[in-house]
Amino acid sequence: MTIAPPDRRMRVAMWQRLALGVAVLALVFITAGAIGSFGTPRSEIPLEVKLSLPSNLLAKRYTLSNDVEVWLVRQIDGRISAFSVRSPLSPHYRILPYEPPAPIDNRTPMFTDNFGEYARTGEGLWGHVSNRSLDFFSTRQTSADEIVIEDAHWLTLGWCVSDNTEYCSTPAEAGRQPEKRLRERALPPQLRPIRFGAPILELPMP
């Protein structure tokens, strides 16, 4: 018994379905390849930045990517801290050096903004900032004069020293709470005009 060949229209439909399947499969591979090649969005990739603070300087200001600014400050024990130049109480103001002279201890004002004064440790000393320290970058120190900012995209919010824990990090207290560190995007200050003079980039050792 002779079997009649498939109708021409059936053959055309079969080839169309096959071509569609191949196209869909190719699209899946192309999309997977694109995702693999791009990986994590660029803005999410940790941005390590290596900075130095010469031994003759107490502090130096740097501009990082996207105009985010940082103050490197040498502490009394030799450690180098990296504080955000943006005021922790308003993104419109910069932290600028306090005048007169550079501090020789941890209770003398070193920085100021429109809201109060800060010690070299970042602790708020006076004014509205007295319960809130400066925001800072996570770092590791690689030598006496050099540190690495581990991710310049992110700030750790400054420490609160009171019960106001909504918008700051809180230290551990024995039998009460664990340490809590809050982070937020590192953004440049909006540069609202402030009452201070020309910006200072370096502070010499006292």
Helices and strands as residue ranges (DSSP letters): H 8-38, G 42-44, E 49-52, E 57-63, G 65-67, E 69-74, E 80-84, E 96-97, E 111-112, E 116-118, E 124-127, E 139-143, E 146-149, E 154-156, E 183-185, E 202-204
